Amino acid sequence: VLLQMCKDVKAVRRYCRMRILPPLRAADVERPPTEGNAFRNRLIRLMSQSVGECKKLIAEFLFVLCKRSVSRMVKYCGFGHAAGL
């Protein structure tokens, strides 16, 4: 539901982007994107460990939040996690 709302409503997409993908700080860049307790880290961990439809939905959700930009998705999700999706 959140994916569909983010696709359709700009205000929801902006709110989710600020909550899930806040601007990266130096501490965020120093460690892998799968480590940590932030919502972004949890989603990336789930995306890298799960199999099937859940993995694809999370990847599409993060791609929409990254303004449909591959370079921005690689920046926030790490190259290994975003390359195959």
Beta strands, then each sheet from edge to edge (+ up, - down):
end
